Amino acid sequence: MTQEEEKFLKAFGKHLKAIREGQKVRIGSKISLRILEQLAEVDHSQIHRIEKGRTAPSLLTLKALAKALGISLSELVSFEE
C-alpha cells in the first residue's frame, strides 16, 4: 500500500468515526462499535480497522454502514482528505 493510499484510508476512517460519534445528536447517545456492528451486520473488529485506516472496506460494507448510520452512501464517502 502506498503512503497516499494509507493517508486516504486514515482520513476516511476519521470521517466514519466522526459520523458514528456524531449520531449522538440524532439518537441521544453515540453509537458504539458494538451497536454499529449489530445494525450494519459488520463485525466490530472490521469497523475498528476501517476507522483506524488499516483496511479498505468493500462497497457492500460501505452500503451496510451507511444504512445503519441512517445516511446515504454518498454522504458516507464524501469527505476531505
Distance bins in CASP14 RR format, pairs under 12 A and 6 or more apart:
PFRMAT RR
TARGET T0000
AUTHOR 0000-0000-0000
RMODE 2
METHOD distances of the structure
MODEL  1
1 7 0 0 0 0 0 1 0 0 0 0 0
1 8 0 0 0 0 1 0 0 0 0 0 0
1 9 1 0 0 1 0 0 0 0 0 0 0
1 10 0 0 0 0 0 1 0 0 0 0 0
1 53 0 0 0 0 0 1 0 0 0 0 0
1 54 0 0 0 0 1 0 0 0 0 0 0
1 55 0 0 0 0 0 1 0 0 0 0 0
1 56 0 0 0 0 1 0 0 0 0 0 0
2 8 0 0 0 0 1 0 0 0 0 0 0
2 9 0 0 0 0 0 1 0 0 0 0 0
3 9 0 0 0 0 0 1 0 0 0 0 0
3 10 0 0 0 0 0 1 0 0 0 0 0
4 10 0 0 0 0 0 1 0 0 0 0 0
4 11 0 0 0 0 0 1 0 0 0 0 0
4 81 0 0 0 0 1 0 0 0 0 0 0
5 11 0 0 0 0 0 1 0 0 0 0 0
5 12 0 0 0 0 0 1 0 0 0 0 0
5 53 0 0 0 0 1 0 0 0 0 0 0
5 54 0 0 0 0 0 1 0 0 0 0 0
5 55 0 0 0 0 0 1 0 0 0 0 0
5 56 0 0 0 0 1 0 0 0 0 0 0
5 81 0 0 0 0 0 1 0 0 0 0 0
6 12 0 0 0 0 0 1 0 0 0 0 0
6 13 0 0 0 0 0 1 0 0 0 0 0
6 52 0 0 0 0 0 1 0 0 0 0 0
6 53 1 0 0 1 0 0 0 0 0 0 0
6 54 0 0 0 0 1 0 0 0 0 0 0
6 55 0 0 0 0 0 1 0 0 0 0 0
6 56 0 0 0 0 0 1 0 0 0 0 0
6 81 0 0 0 0 0 1 0 0 0 0 0
7 13 0 0 0 0 0 1 0 0 0 0 0
7 14 0 0 0 0 0 1 0 0 0 0 0
7 53 0 0 0 0 1 0 0 0 0 0 0
7 81 1 0 0 1 0 0 0 0 0 0 0
8 14 0 0 0 0 0 1 0 0 0 0 0
8 15 0 0 0 0 0 1 0 0 0 0 0
8 53 0 0 0 0 1 0 0 0 0 0 0
8 56 0 0 0 0 1 0 0 0 0 0 0
8 77 0 0 0 0 0 1 0 0 0 0 0
8 79 0 0 0 0 1 0 0 0 0 0 0
8 80 0 0 0 0 0 1 0 0 0 0 0
8 81 1 0 0 1 0 0 0 0 0 0 0
9 15 0 0 0 0 0 1 0 0 0 0 0
9 16 0 0 0 0 0 1 0 0 0 0 0
9 49 0 0 0 0 1 0 0 0 0 0 0
9 50 0 0 0 0 1 0 0 0 0 0 0
9 51 0 0 0 0 0 1 0 0 0 0 0
9 52 0 0 0 0 1 0 0 0 0 0 0
9 53 1 0 1 0 0 0 0 0 0 0 0
9 54 1 0 0 1 0 0 0 0 0 0 0
9 55 1 0 0 1 0 0 0 0 0 0 0
9 56 1 0 1 0 0 0 0 0 0 0 0
9 57 0 0 0 0 1 0 0 0 0 0 0
9 79 0 0 0 0 0 1 0 0 0 0 0
9 81 0 0 0 0 0 1 0 0 0 0 0
10 16 0 0 0 0 0 1 0 0 0 0 0
10 17 0 0 0 0 0 1 0 0 0 0 0
10 49 0 0 0 0 0 1 0 0 0 0 0
10 50 0 0 0 0 0 1 0 0 0 0 0
10 51 0 0 0 0 1 0 0 0 0 0 0
10 52 1 0 0 1 0 0 0 0 0 0 0
10 53 1 0 1 0 0 0 0 0 0 0 0
10 54 0 0 0 0 1 0 0 0 0 0 0
10 55 0 0 0 0 0 1 0 0 0 0 0
10 56 0 0 0 0 0 1 0 0 0 0 0
10 79 0 0 0 0 0 1 0 0 0 0 0
10 81 0 0 0 0 1 0 0 0 0 0 0
11 17 0 0 0 0 0 1 0 0 0 0 0
11 18 0 0 0 0 0 1 0 0 0 0 0
11 50 0 0 0 0 0 1 0 0 0 0 0
11 51 0 0 0 0 0 1 0 0 0 0 0
11 52 0 0 0 0 0 1 0 0 0 0 0
11 53 0 0 0 0 1 0 0 0 0 0 0
11 77 0 0 0 0 0 1 0 0 0 0 0
11 78 0 0 0 0 0 1 0 0 0 0 0
11 79 1 0 0 1 0 0 0 0 0 0 0
11 80 1 0 0 1 0 0 0 0 0 0 0
11 81 1 0 1 0 0 0 0 0 0 0 0
12 18 0 0 0 0 0 1 0 0 0 0 0
12 19 0 0 0 0 0 1 0 0 0 0 0
12 49 0 0 0 0 0 1 0 0 0 0 0
12 50 1 0 0 1 0 0 0 0 0 0 0
12 51 0 0 0 0 1 0 0 0 0 0 0
12 52 0 0 0 0 0 1 0 0 0 0 0
12 53 1 0 0 1 0 0 0 0 0 0 0
12 54 0 0 0 0 0 1 0 0 0 0 0
12 55 0 0 0 0 0 1 0 0 0 0 0
12 56 0 0 0 0 1 0 0 0 0 0 0
12 57 0 0 0 0 1 0 0 0 0 0 0
12 61 0 0 0 0 0 1 0 0 0 0 0
12 62 0 0 0 0 1 0 0 0 0 0 0
12 65 0 0 0 0 0 1 0 0 0 0 0
12 76 0 0 0 0 1 0 0 0 0 0 0
12 77 1 0 0 1 0 0 0 0 0 0 0
12 78 0 0 0 0 0 1 0 0 0 0 0
12 79 1 0 0 1 0 0 0 0 0 0 0
12 80 0 0 0 0 0 1 0 0 0 0 0
12 81 0 0 0 0 1 0 0 0 0 0 0
13 19 0 0 0 0 1 0 0 0 0 0 0
13 20 0 0 0 0 1 0 0 0 0 0 0
13 21 0 0 0 0 0 1 0 0 0 0 0
13 47 0 0 0 0 1 0 0 0 0 0 0
13 48 0 0 0 0 0 1 0 0 0 0 0
13 49 0 0 0 0 1 0 0 0 0 0 0
13 50 1 0 1 0 0 0 0 0 0 0 0
13 51 1 0 1 0 0 0 0 0 0 0 0
13 52 1 0 0 1 0 0 0 0 0 0 0
13 53 1 0 1 0 0 0 0 0 0 0 0
13 54 0 0 0 0 1 0 0 0 0 0 0
13 55 0 0 0 0 1 0 0 0 0 0 0
13 56 0 0 0 0 0 1 0 0 0 0 0
13 57 0 0 0 0 1 0 0 0 0 0 0
13 62 0 0 0 0 0 1 0 0 0 0 0
13 65 0 0 0 0 0 1 0 0 0 0 0
13 76 0 0 0 0 0 1 0 0 0 0 0
13 77 0 0 0 0 0 1 0 0 0 0 0
13 79 0 0 0 0 1 0 0 0 0 0 0
13 81 0 0 0 0 0 1 0 0 0 0 0
14 20 0 0 0 0 0 1 0 0 0 0 0
14 21 0 0 0 0 0 1 0 0 0 0 0
14 50 0 0 0 0 0 1 0 0 0 0 0
14 51 1 0 0 1 0 0 0 0 0 0 0
14 52 0 0 0 0 1 0 0 0 0 0 0
14 53 0 0 0 0 1 0 0 0 0 0 0
14 79 0 0 0 0 1 0 0 0 0 0 0
14 80 0 0 0 0 0 1 0 0 0 0 0
14 81 0 0 0 0 1 0 0 0 0 0 0
15 21 0 0 0 0 0 1 0 0 0 0 0
15 22 0 0 0 0 0 1 0 0 0 0 0
15 50 0 0 0 0 0 1 0 0 0 0 0
15 51 0 0 0 0 1 0 0 0 0 0 0
15 53 0 0 0 0 0 1 0 0 0 0 0
15 57 0 0 0 0 0 1 0 0 0 0 0
15 62 0 0 0 0 0 1 0 0 0 0 0
15 65 0 0 0 0 0 1 0 0 0 0 0
15 66 0 0 0 0 0 1 0 0 0 0 0
15 69 0 0 0 0 0 1 0 0 0 0 0
15 71 0 0 0 0 0 1 0 0 0 0 0
15 75 0 0 0 0 0 1 0 0 0 0 0
15 76 1 0 0 1 0 0 0 0 0 0 0
15 77 0 0 0 0 1 0 0 0 0 0 0
15 78 0 0 0 0 1 0 0 0 0 0 0
15 79 1 1 0 0 0 0 0 0 0 0 0
15 80 0 0 0 0 1 0 0 0 0 0 0
15 81 0 0 0 0 1 0 0 0 0 0 0
16 22 0 0 0 0 0 1 0 0 0 0 0
16 23 0 0 0 0 0 1 0 0 0 0 0
16 31 0 0 0 0 0 1 0 0 0 0 0
16 33 0 0 0 0 0 1 0 0 0 0 0
16 36 0 0 0 0 1 0 0 0 0 0 0
16 40 0 0 0 0 0 1 0 0 0 0 0
16 42 0 0 0 0 0 1 0 0 0 0 0
16 46 0 0 0 0 0 1 0 0 0 0 0
16 47 1 0 0 1 0 0 0 0 0 0 0
16 48 0 0 0 0 0 1 0 0 0 0 0
16 49 0 0 0 0 0 1 0 0 0 0 0
16 50 1 0 0 1 0 0 0 0 0 0 0
16 51 1 0 1 0 0 0 0 0 0 0 0
16 52 0 0 0 0 0 1 0 0 0 0 0
16 53 0 0 0 0 1 0 0 0 0 0 0
16 55 0 0 0 0 0 1 0 0 0 0 0
16 57 0 0 0 0 1 0 0 0 0 0 0
16 61 0 0 0 0 0 1 0 0 0 0 0
16 62 0 0 0 0 1 0 0 0 0 0 0
16 65 1 0 0 1 0 0 0 0 0 0 0
16 66 0 0 0 0 1 0 0 0 0 0 0
16 68 0 0 0 0 0 1 0 0 0 0 0
16 69 0 0 0 0 1 0 0 0 0 0 0
16 71 0 0 0 0 0 1 0 0 0 0 0
16 75 0 0 0 0 0 1 0 0 0 0 0
16 76 1 0 0 1 0 0 0 0 0 0 0
16 77 0 0 0 0 1 0 0 0 0 0 0
16 78 0 0 0 0 0 1 0 0 0 0 0
16 79 0 0 0 0 1 0 0 0 0 0 0
17 23 0 0 0 0 0 1 0 0 0 0 0
17 30 0 0 0 0 0 1 0 0 0 0 0
17 31 0 0 0 0 0 1 0 0 0 0 0
17 32 0 0 0 0 0 1 0 0 0 0 0
17 33 0 0 0 0 1 0 0 0 0 0 0
17 36 0 0 0 0 0 1 0 0 0 0 0
17 47 0 0 0 0 1 0 0 0 0 0 0
17 48 0 0 0 0 1 0 0 0 0 0 0
17 49 0 0 0 0 0 1 0 0 0 0 0
17 50 0 0 0 0 1 0 0 0 0 0 0
17 51 1 0 1 0 0 0 0 0 0 0 0
17 52 0 0 0 0 1 0 0 0 0 0 0
17 53 0 0 0 0 1 0 0 0 0 0 0
17 65 0 0 0 0 0 1 0 0 0 0 0
17 69 0 0 0 0 0 1 0 0 0 0 0
17 76 0 0 0 0 0 1 0 0 0 0 0
17 79 0 0 0 0 0 1 0 0 0 0 0
18 24 0 0 0 0 0 1 0 0 0 0 0
18 25 0 0 0 0 0 1 0 0 0 0 0
18 30 0 0 0 0 0 1 0 0 0 0 0
18 31 0 0 0 0 0 1 0 0 0 0 0
18 51 0 0 0 0 1 0 0 0 0 0 0
18 69 0 0 0 0 0 1 0 0 0 0 0
18 71 0 0 0 0 0 1 0 0 0 0 0
18 76 0 0 0 0 0 1 0 0 0 0 0
18 79 0 0 0 0 1 0 0 0 0 0 0
18 80 0 0 0 0 0 1 0 0 0 0 0
19 25 0 0 0 0 0 1 0 0 0 0 0
19 26 0 0 0 0 0 1 0 0 0 0 0
19 30 0 0 0 0 0 1 0 0 0 0 0
19 31 0 0 0 0 1 0 0 0 0 0 0
19 36 0 0 0 0 0 1 0 0 0 0 0
19 47 0 0 0 0 0 1 0 0 0 0 0
19 50 0 0 0 0 0 1 0 0 0 0 0
19 51 0 0 0 0 0 1 0 0 0 0 0
19 62 0 0 0 0 0 1 0 0 0 0 0
19 65 0 0 0 0 1 0 0 0 0 0 0
19 66 0 0 0 0 1 0 0 0 0 0 0
19 68 0 0 0 0 0 1 0 0 0 0 0
19 69 1 0 1 0 0 0 0 0 0 0 0
19 70 0 0 0 0 1 0 0 0 0 0 0
19 71 1 0 0 1 0 0 0 0 0 0 0
19 72 0 0 0 0 0 1 0 0 0 0 0
19 75 0 0 0 0 1 0 0 0 0 0 0
19 76 1 0 0 1 0 0 0 0 0 0 0
19 77 0 0 0 0 0 1 0 0 0 0 0
19 78 0 0 0 0 0 1 0 0 0 0 0
19 79 0 0 0 0 1 0 0 0 0 0 0
20 26 0 0 0 0 0 1 0 0 0 0 0
20 27 0 0 0 0 0 1 0 0 0 0 0
20 29 0 0 0 0 0 1 0 0 0 0 0
20 30 1 0 0 1 0 0 0 0 0 0 0
20 31 1 0 1 0 0 0 0 0 0 0 0
20 32 0 0 0 0 1 0 0 0 0 0 0
20 33 1 0 0 1 0 0 0 0 0 0 0
20 34 0 0 0 0 0 1 0 0 0 0 0
20 35 0 0 0 0 1 0 0 0 0 0 0
20 36 1 0 1 0 0 0 0 0 0 0 0
20 37 0 0 0 0 0 1 0 0 0 0 0
20 39 0 0 0 0 0 1 0 0 0 0 0
20 40 0 0 0 0 0 1 0 0 0 0 0
20 42 0 0 0 0 0 1 0 0 0 0 0
20 44 0 0 0 0 0 1 0 0 0 0 0
20 47 0 0 0 0 1 0 0 0 0 0 0
20 48 0 0 0 0 0 1 0 0 0 0 0
20 50 0 0 0 0 0 1 0 0 0 0 0
20 51 1 0 0 1 0 0 0 0 0 0 0
20 65 0 0 0 0 1 0 0 0 0 0 0
20 66 0 0 0 0 0 1 0 0 0 0 0
20 68 0 0 0 0 1 0 0 0 0 0 0
20 69 1 0 0 1 0 0 0 0 0 0 0
20 70 0 0 0 0 0 1 0 0 0 0 0
20 71 0 0 0 0 0 1 0 0 0 0 0
20 76 0 0 0 0 0 1 0 0 0 0 0
21 27 0 0 0 0 0 1 0 0 0 0 0
21 28 0 0 0 0 0 1 0 0 0 0 0
21 29 0 0 0 0 0 1 0 0 0 0 0
21 30 1 0 1 0 0 0 0 0 0 0 0
21 31 1 0 0 1 0 0 0 0 0 0 0
21 32 0 0 0 0 1 0 0 0 0 0 0
21 33 0 0 0 0 0 1 0 0 0 0 0
21 35 0 0 0 0 0 1 0 0 0 0 0
21 36 0 0 0 0 0 1 0 0 0 0 0
21 51 0 0 0 0 1 0 0 0 0 0 0
21 69 0 0 0 0 0 1 0 0 0 0 0
22 28 0 0 0 0 1 0 0 0 0 0 0
22 29 0 0 0 0 0 1 0 0 0 0 0
22 30 1 0 0 1 0 0 0 0 0 0 0
22 31 0 0 0 0 1 0 0 0 0 0 0
22 36 0 0 0 0 0 1 0 0 0 0 0
22 69 0 0 0 0 1 0 0 0 0 0 0
22 70 0 0 0 0 0 1 0 0 0 0 0
22 71 0 0 0 0 0 1 0 0 0 0 0
23 29 0 0 0 0 1 0 0 0 0 0 0
23 30 1 0 0 1 0 0 0 0 0 0 0
23 31 1 0 1 0 0 0 0 0 0 0 0
23 32 0 0 0 0 0 1 0 0 0 0 0
23 35 0 0 0 0 1 0 0 0 0 0 0
23 36 0 0 0 0 1 0 0 0 0 0 0
23 39 0 0 0 0 0 1 0 0 0 0 0
23 65 0 0 0 0 0 1 0 0 0 0 0
23 68 0 0 0 0 1 0 0 0 0 0 0
23 69 1 0 0 1 0 0 0 0 0 0 0
23 70 0 0 0 0 1 0 0 0 0 0 0
23 71 0 0 0 0 1 0 0 0 0 0 0
24 30 1 0 1 0 0 0 0 0 0 0 0
24 31 0 0 0 0 1 0 0 0 0 0 0
24 32 0 0 0 0 0 1 0 0 0 0 0
24 35 0 0 0 0 0 1 0 0 0 0 0
25 31 0 0 0 0 0 1 0 0 0 0 0
26 69 0 0 0 0 1 0 0 0 0 0 0
26 70 0 0 0 0 1 0 0 0 0 0 0
26 71 0 0 0 0 1 0 0 0 0 0 0
27 35 0 0 0 0 1 0 0 0 0 0 0
27 36 0 0 0 0 0 1 0 0 0 0 0
27 39 0 0 0 0 0 1 0 0 0 0 0
27 68 0 0 0 0 0 1 0 0 0 0 0
27 69 0 0 0 0 0 1 0 0 0 0 0
27 70 0 0 0 0 1 0 0 0 0 0 0
29 35 0 0 0 0 1 0 0 0 0 0 0
30 36 0 0 0 0 1 0 0 0 0 0 0
30 69 0 0 0 0 0 1 0 0 0 0 0
31 37 0 0 0 0 1 0 0 0 0 0 0
31 38 0 0 0 0 1 0 0 0 0 0 0
31 39 1 0 0 1 0 0 0 0 0 0 0
31 40 0 0 0 0 1 0 0 0 0 0 0
31 44 0 0 0 0 0 1 0 0 0 0 0
31 47 0 0 0 0 0 1 0 0 0 0 0
31 65 0 0 0 0 0 1 0 0 0 0 0
31 68 0 0 0 0 1 0 0 0 0 0 0
31 69 1 0 0 1 0 0 0 0 0 0 0
31 70 0 0 0 0 0 1 0 0 0 0 0
31 71 0 0 0 0 0 1 0 0 0 0 0
32 38 0 0 0 0 1 0 0 0 0 0 0
32 39 0 0 0 0 0 1 0 0 0 0 0
32 44 0 0 0 0 1 0 0 0 0 0 0
32 47 0 0 0 0 0 1 0 0 0 0 0
32 48 0 0 0 0 0 1 0 0 0 0 0
32 51 0 0 0 0 0 1 0 0 0 0 0
33 39 0 0 0 0 0 1 0 0 0 0 0
33 40 0 0 0 0 0 1 0 0 0 0 0
33 42 0 0 0 0 1 0 0 0 0 0 0
33 43 0 0 0 0 1 0 0 0 0 0 0
33 44 1 0 1 0 0 0 0 0 0 0 0
33 45 0 0 0 0 1 0 0 0 0 0 0
33 46 0 0 0 0 1 0 0 0 0 0 0
33 47 1 0 1 0 0 0 0 0 0 0 0
33 48 1 0 1 0 0 0 0 0 0 0 0
33 49 0 0 0 0 0 1 0 0 0 0 0
33 50 0 0 0 0 0 1 0 0 0 0 0
33 51 0 0 0 0 1 0 0 0 0 0 0
33 52 0 0 0 0 0 1 0 0 0 0 0
33 65 0 0 0 0 0 1 0 0 0 0 0
33 68 0 0 0 0 0 1 0 0 0 0 0
34 40 0 0 0 0 0 1 0 0 0 0 0
34 42 0 0 0 0 0 1 0 0 0 0 0
34 43 0 0 0 0 0 1 0 0 0 0 0
34 44 1 0 1 0 0 0 0 0 0 0 0
34 45 0 0 0 0 0 1 0 0 0 0 0
34 47 0 0 0 0 1 0 0 0 0 0 0
34 48 0 0 0 0 0 1 0 0 0 0 0
35 42 0 0 0 0 0 1 0 0 0 0 0
35 44 0 0 0 0 1 0 0 0 0 0 0
35 47 0 0 0 0 0 1 0 0 0 0 0
35 68 0 0 0 0 1 0 0 0 0 0 0
35 69 0 0 0 0 0 1 0 0 0 0 0
36 42 1 0 0 1 0 0 0 0 0 0 0
36 43 0 0 0 0 0 1 0 0 0 0 0
36 44 1 0 0 1 0 0 0 0 0 0 0
36 45 0 0 0 0 0 1 0 0 0 0 0
36 46 0 0 0 0 0 1 0 0 0 0 0
36 47 1 0 1 0 0 0 0 0 0 0 0
36 48 0 0 0 0 0 1 0 0 0 0 0
36 50 0 0 0 0 0 1 0 0 0 0 0
36 51 0 0 0 0 1 0 0 0 0 0 0
36 61 0 0 0 0 0 1 0 0 0 0 0
36 64 0 0 0 0 1 0 0 0 0 0 0
36 65 1 0 0 1 0 0 0 0 0 0 0
36 66 0 0 0 0 0 1 0 0 0 0 0
36 67 0 0 0 0 0 1 0 0 0 0 0
36 68 1 0 1 0 0 0 0 0 0 0 0
36 69 1 0 0 1 0 0 0 0 0 0 0
36 70 0 0 0 0 0 1 0 0 0 0 0
37 43 1 0 0 1 0 0 0 0 0 0 0
37 44 1 1 0 0 0 0 0 0 0 0 0
37 45 0 0 0 0 1 0 0 0 0 0 0
37 46 0 0 0 0 1 0 0 0 0 0 0
37 47 1 0 0 1 0 0 0 0 0 0 0
37 48 0 0 0 0 1 0 0 0 0 0 0
37 50 0 0 0 0 0 1 0 0 0 0 0
37 61 0 0 0 0 0 1 0 0 0 0 0
37 64 0 0 0 0 0 1 0 0 0 0 0
37 65 0 0 0 0 0 1 0 0 0 0 0
37 68 0 0 0 0 1 0 0 0 0 0 0
38 44 0 0 0 0 1 0 0 0 0 0 0
38 47 0 0 0 0 0 1 0 0 0 0 0
38 64 0 0 0 0 0 1 0 0 0 0 0
38 68 0 0 0 0 1 0 0 0 0 0 0
39 47 0 0 0 0 0 1 0 0 0 0 0
39 64 0 0 0 0 1 0 0 0 0 0 0
39 65 0 0 0 0 1 0 0 0 0 0 0
39 66 0 0 0 0 0 1 0 0 0 0 0
39 67 0 0 0 0 1 0 0 0 0 0 0
39 68 1 1 0 0 0 0 0 0 0 0 0
39 69 1 0 0 1 0 0 0 0 0 0 0
39 70 0 0 0 0 1 0 0 0 0 0 0
40 46 0 0 0 0 1 0 0 0 0 0 0
40 47 1 0 0 1 0 0 0 0 0 0 0
40 50 0 0 0 0 0 1 0 0 0 0 0
40 57 0 0 0 0 0 1 0 0 0 0 0
40 60 0 0 0 0 0 1 0 0 0 0 0
40 61 1 0 0 1 0 0 0 0 0 0 0
40 62 0 0 0 0 1 0 0 0 0 0 0
40 63 0 0 0 0 1 0 0 0 0 0 0
40 64 1 0 1 0 0 0 0 0 0 0 0
40 65 1 0 1 0 0 0 0 0 0 0 0
40 66 0 0 0 0 1 0 0 0 0 0 0
40 67 1 0 0 1 0 0 0 0 0 0 0
40 68 1 1 0 0 0 0 0 0 0 0 0
40 69 1 0 0 1 0 0 0 0 0 0 0
40 70 0 0 0 0 0 1 0 0 0 0 0
40 71 0 0 0 0 0 1 0 0 0 0 0
40 76 0 0 0 0 0 1 0 0 0 0 0
41 47 0 0 0 0 0 1 0 0 0 0 0
41 60 0 0 0 0 0 1 0 0 0 0 0
41 61 0 0 0 0 1 0 0 0 0 0 0
41 63 0 0 0 0 0 1 0 0 0 0 0
41 64 1 0 0 1 0 0 0 0 0 0 0
41 65 0 0 0 0 0 1 0 0 0 0 0
41 67 0 0 0 0 1 0 0 0 0 0 0
41 68 0 0 0 0 1 0 0 0 0 0 0
42 48 0 0 0 0 0 1 0 0 0 0 0
42 49 0 0 0 0 0 1 0 0 0 0 0
42 50 0 0 0 0 1 0 0 0 0 0 0
42 51 0 0 0 0 0 1 0 0 0 0 0
42 55 0 0 0 0 0 1 0 0 0 0 0
42 57 0 0 0 0 1 0 0 0 0 0 0
42 58 0 0 0 0 1 0 0 0 0 0 0
42 60 0 0 0 0 1 0 0 0 0 0 0
42 61 1 0 1 0 0 0 0 0 0 0 0
42 62 0 0 0 0 1 0 0 0 0 0 0
42 63 0 0 0 0 0 1 0 0 0 0 0
42 64 1 0 1 0 0 0 0 0 0 0 0
42 65 1 0 0 1 0 0 0 0 0 0 0
42 66 0 0 0 0 0 1 0 0 0 0 0
42 67 0 0 0 0 0 1 0 0 0 0 0
42 68 1 0 0 1 0 0 0 0 0 0 0
42 69 0 0 0 0 0 1 0 0 0 0 0
43 49 0 0 0 0 1 0 0 0 0 0 0
43 50 0 0 0 0 0 1 0 0 0 0 0
43 55 0 0 0 0 0 1 0 0 0 0 0
43 57 0 0 0 0 0 1 0 0 0 0 0
43 61 0 0 0 0 1 0 0 0 0 0 0
43 64 0 0 0 0 0 1 0 0 0 0 0
43 65 0 0 0 0 0 1 0 0 0 0 0
44 50 0 0 0 0 0 1 0 0 0 0 0
44 51 0 0 0 0 0 1 0 0 0 0 0
44 65 0 0 0 0 0 1 0 0 0 0 0
45 51 0 0 0 0 0 1 0 0 0 0 0
45 52 0 0 0 0 0 1 0 0 0 0 0
45 54 0 0 0 0 0 1 0 0 0 0 0
45 55 0 0 0 0 1 0 0 0 0 0 0
46 52 0 0 0 0 0 1 0 0 0 0 0
46 53 0 0 0 0 0 1 0 0 0 0 0
46 54 0 0 0 0 1 0 0 0 0 0 0
46 55 1 0 0 1 0 0 0 0 0 0 0
46 56 0 0 0 0 0 1 0 0 0 0 0
46 57 1 0 0 1 0 0 0 0 0 0 0
46 58 0 0 0 0 1 0 0 0 0 0 0
46 60 0 0 0 0 0 1 0 0 0 0 0
46 61 1 0 0 1 0 0 0 0 0 0 0
46 62 0 0 0 0 0 1 0 0 0 0 0
46 64 0 0 0 0 0 1 0 0 0 0 0
46 65 0 0 0 0 1 0 0 0 0 0 0
47 53 0 0 0 0 0 1 0 0 0 0 0
47 54 0 0 0 0 0 1 0 0 0 0 0
47 55 0 0 0 0 1 0 0 0 0 0 0
47 57 0 0 0 0 1 0 0 0 0 0 0
47 61 0 0 0 0 1 0 0 0 0 0 0
47 62 0 0 0 0 0 1 0 0 0 0 0
47 64 0 0 0 0 0 1 0 0 0 0 0
47 65 1 0 0 1 0 0 0 0 0 0 0
47 68 0 0 0 0 1 0 0 0 0 0 0
47 69 0 0 0 0 0 1 0 0 0 0 0
48 54 0 0 0 0 1 0 0 0 0 0 0
48 55 0 0 0 0 1 0 0 0 0 0 0
48 57 0 0 0 0 0 1 0 0 0 0 0
49 55 1 0 1 0 0 0 0 0 0 0 0
49 56 0 0 0 0 1 0 0 0 0 0 0
49 57 0 0 0 0 1 0 0 0 0 0 0
49 61 0 0 0 0 0 1 0 0 0 0 0
50 56 0 0 0 0 1 0 0 0 0 0 0
50 57 1 0 1 0 0 0 0 0 0 0 0
50 58 0 0 0 0 0 1 0 0 0 0 0
50 61 1 0 0 1 0 0 0 0 0 0 0
50 62 0 0 0 0 1 0 0 0 0 0 0
50 64 0 0 0 0 0 1 0 0 0 0 0
50 65 0 0 0 0 1 0 0 0 0 0 0
50 76 0 0 0 0 0 1 0 0 0 0 0
51 57 0 0 0 0 0 1 0 0 0 0 0
51 65 0 0 0 0 0 1 0 0 0 0 0
55 61 0 0 0 0 1 0 0 0 0 0 0
56 62 0 0 0 0 1 0 0 0 0 0 0
56 77 0 0 0 0 0 1 0 0 0 0 0
57 63 0 0 0 0 1 0 0 0 0 0 0
57 64 0 0 0 0 1 0 0 0 0 0 0
57 65 1 0 0 1 0 0 0 0 0 0 0
57 66 0 0 0 0 0 1 0 0 0 0 0
57 73 0 0 0 0 0 1 0 0 0 0 0
57 76 0 0 0 0 1 0 0 0 0 0 0
57 77 0 0 0 0 1 0 0 0 0 0 0
58 64 0 0 0 0 1 0 0 0 0 0 0
58 65 0 0 0 0 0 1 0 0 0 0 0
59 65 0 0 0 0 0 1 0 0 0 0 0
59 66 0 0 0 0 0 1 0 0 0 0 0
59 73 0 0 0 0 1 0 0 0 0 0 0
59 76 0 0 0 0 0 1 0 0 0 0 0
59 77 0 0 0 0 1 0 0 0 0 0 0
60 66 0 0 0 0 0 1 0 0 0 0 0
60 67 0 0 0 0 0 1 0 0 0 0 0
60 73 0 0 0 0 0 1 0 0 0 0 0
61 67 0 0 0 0 0 1 0 0 0 0 0
61 68 0 0 0 0 0 1 0 0 0 0 0
61 73 0 0 0 0 0 1 0 0 0 0 0
61 76 0 0 0 0 0 1 0 0 0 0 0
61 77 0 0 0 0 0 1 0 0 0 0 0
62 68 0 0 0 0 0 1 0 0 0 0 0
62 69 0 0 0 0 0 1 0 0 0 0 0
62 71 0 0 0 0 0 1 0 0 0 0 0
62 72 0 0 0 0 0 1 0 0 0 0 0
62 73 1 0 0 1 0 0 0 0 0 0 0
62 74 0 0 0 0 0 1 0 0 0 0 0
62 75 0 0 0 0 0 1 0 0 0 0 0
62 76 1 0 0 1 0 0 0 0 0 0 0
62 77 1 0 0 1 0 0 0 0 0 0 0
62 78 0 0 0 0 0 1 0 0 0 0 0
63 69 0 0 0 0 0 1 0 0 0 0 0
63 70 0 0 0 0 0 1 0 0 0 0 0
63 71 0 0 0 0 0 1 0 0 0 0 0
63 72 0 0 0 0 0 1 0 0 0 0 0
63 73 1 0 1 0 0 0 0 0 0 0 0
63 74 0 0 0 0 0 1 0 0 0 0 0
63 76 0 0 0 0 1 0 0 0 0 0 0
63 77 0 0 0 0 0 1 0 0 0 0 0
64 70 0 0 0 0 0 1 0 0 0 0 0
64 73 0 0 0 0 1 0 0 0 0 0 0
64 76 0 0 0 0 0 1 0 0 0 0 0
65 71 0 0 0 0 1 0 0 0 0 0 0
65 72 0 0 0 0 0 1 0 0 0 0 0
65 73 0 0 0 0 1 0 0 0 0 0 0
65 75 0 0 0 0 0 1 0 0 0 0 0
65 76 1 0 0 1 0 0 0 0 0 0 0
65 77 0 0 0 0 0 1 0 0 0 0 0
66 72 1 0 0 1 0 0 0 0 0 0 0
66 73 1 0 1 0 0 0 0 0 0 0 0
66 74 0 0 0 0 1 0 0 0 0 0 0
66 75 1 0 0 1 0 0 0 0 0 0 0
66 76 1 0 1 0 0 0 0 0 0 0 0
66 77 0 0 0 0 1 0 0 0 0 0 0
66 78 0 0 0 0 0 1 0 0 0 0 0
67 73 0 0 0 0 1 0 0 0 0 0 0
67 75 0 0 0 0 0 1 0 0 0 0 0
67 76 0 0 0 0 1 0 0 0 0 0 0
68 76 0 0 0 0 0 1 0 0 0 0 0
69 75 0 0 0 0 1 0 0 0 0 0 0
69 76 1 0 0 1 0 0 0 0 0 0 0
70 76 0 0 0 0 1 0 0 0 0 0 0
71 77 0 0 0 0 0 1 0 0 0 0 0
71 78 0 0 0 0 1 0 0 0 0 0 0
71 79 0 0 0 0 0 1 0 0 0 0 0
72 78 0 0 0 0 1 0 0 0 0 0 0
END
